Amino acid sequence: MHSRRYRLVVQGELSDRVEAAFEGMTLTRDEGNTRLEGSVRDQAELQALLRRVSDFGLTLLSATTIGEETGRRAQA
């Protein structure tokens, strides 16, 4: 199964309480905005993530695919 890595940027620096709602994503607060990065399995999971952003009343500044994961480890 291929999952994709996404980076979402939302306006404002998310609190620890809101951060818990985005479990599995790495959050980075920077210059008044927050970057959320992580793997998304499919379109349904992406839509759920975007709905969560909306449910919290956050302003989405960007959503970008930053890579694809194959689920297989690279061999050395």
BELFEN-V400121 format. One record per helix or strand. SS is the DSSP state (H for helix, E for strand). FROM is the first residue (numbers start at 1). TO is the last residue. If there is no record, write none. Layout:
SS;FROM;TO + SS;FROM;TO
This chain:
E;3;11 + H;16;22 + E;26;30 + E;33;40 + H;43;55 + E;60;69
